[in-house]
Amino acid sequence: MDECKKKLQSSLEKSSISSDMENRRKMSEEEEDMIARMHKLVGDKWELIAGRIPGRKADEIQRFWLNNKKTNTRS
């Protein structure tokens, strides 16, 4: 019984992770520009930046910024 529970839990976690990945939308050029401009103004205040971009969460914006940092450091 315990082994069955572990398999079910593992399966649920994997499906949850894959559905999160599927639900992510690619950032539009406008969103990317807004993130870059806001970051230049306020720094790493992800909640504040997310408040300016409808439908985006702070952790999503932070993850985007950190994953694309090399291309986001334009002057």
HELIX and SHEET records of a PDB file:
HELIX    1   1 ASP A    2  ASN A   23  1                                  22    
HELIX    2   2 GLU A   29  VAL A   42  1                                  14    
HELIX    3   3 TRP A   46  ALA A   50  1                                   5    
HELIX    4   4 ALA A   58  ASN A   67  1                                  10    
HELIX    5   5 LYS A   69  ASN A   72  1                                   4    
END                                                                             
